[in-house]
């Protein structure tokens, strides 16, 4: 992992993008970390990467975990029954 000041990254962005393919680059401003530059492999799922850093999506997951802990959730087979009913309703 490399740490670099923002001004330096701005001047040599292409070089840092290339470096980020091997390991992340932490970008600092006034000596404090402000961003992380990480490479994206062609096999990476871009949607998954974006969702992993989306505050609203993470909040939805947190709320769902709490709800499952409180209610016990639903059984696997019951979930798929509900999905089948919804699909049928949409097709009508």
C-alpha positions in Angstrom: 0.0 0.0 0.0 1.2 3.4 -0.9 0.4 6.8 0.7 0.7 9.9 -1.4 -0.3 13.6 -1.1 -3.2 14.8 -3.2 -1.0 17.4 -5.1 1.4 14.6 -6.1 -1.4 12.3 -7.2 -3.0 15.1 -9.3 0.3 15.6 -11.1 0.9 11.9 -11.8 -2.6 10.4 -11.8 -1.9 7.9 -14.6 1.1 6.5 -12.6 -0.9 6.2 -9.4 -3.8 4.5 -11.3 -1.3 2.0 -12.6 0.1 1.5 -9.1 -3.4 1.0 -7.7 -3.7 -2.2 -9.8 -1.2 -3.9 -7.6 -2.2 -2.3 -4.2 -4.4 0.5 -3.0 -3.1 4.1 -2.8 -4.1 6.2 0.2 -4.4 9.9 -0.8 -3.8 12.5 1.8 -4.6 16.2 2.1 -2.7 18.2 4.7 -1.3 14.9 6.0 -4.7 13.3 6.6 -6.1 10.4 4.6 -9.0 11.6 2.4 -9.4 9.0 -0.3 -8.5 5.5 -1.4 -7.5 4.8 -5.0 -8.0 1.1 -5.7 -7.7 -0.7 -9.0 -10.7 -2.5 -10.6 -10.0 -5.8 -12.2 -12.0 -6.6 -15.4 -13.4 -9.6 -13.4 -14.7 -7.4 -10.6 -18.4 -6.8 -10.3 -18.6 -3.0 -10.5 -22.1 -3.0 -9.0 -20.9 -4.9 -6.0 -18.0 -2.5 -5.5 -20.3 0.5 -5.7 -22.9 -1.0 -3.3 -20.2 -1.9 -0.8 -19.5 1.8 -0.4 -23.0 3.2 -0.7 -24.2 4.5 2.7 -27.9 4.1 1.9 -27.5 0.5 0.8 -25.4 -0.3 3.9 -28.1 1.3 6.1 -30.8 -0.9 4.4 -28.7 -4.0 5.1 -28.3 -3.0 8.7 -32.0 -2.4 9.1 -32.7 -5.8 7.5 -30.3 -7.6 9.9 -32.0 -6.0 12.9 -35.4 -7.0 11.6 -34.3 -10.6 11.1 -32.8 -10.7 14.6 -36.1 -9.4 16.0 -38.5 -11.5 14.0 -36.5 -14.5 13.1 -37.0 -13.8 9.4 -38.9 -16.2 7.2 -38.0 -19.7 6.1 -36.2 -20.3 2.8 -39.1 -22.1 1.2 -41.6 -19.5 2.3 -39.5 -16.8 0.8 -39.5 -18.5 -2.6 -43.3 -19.1 -2.4 -43.7 -15.3 -1.9 -41.4 -14.6 -4.8 -43.4 -16.9 -7.0 -46.7 -15.2 -6.0 -45.2 -11.8 -6.8 -44.0 -13.0 -10.2 -47.5 -14.3 -11.0 -49.0 -11.0 -10.0 -46.6 -9.1 -12.2 -47.3 -11.3 -15.2 -51.1 -10.8 -15.0 
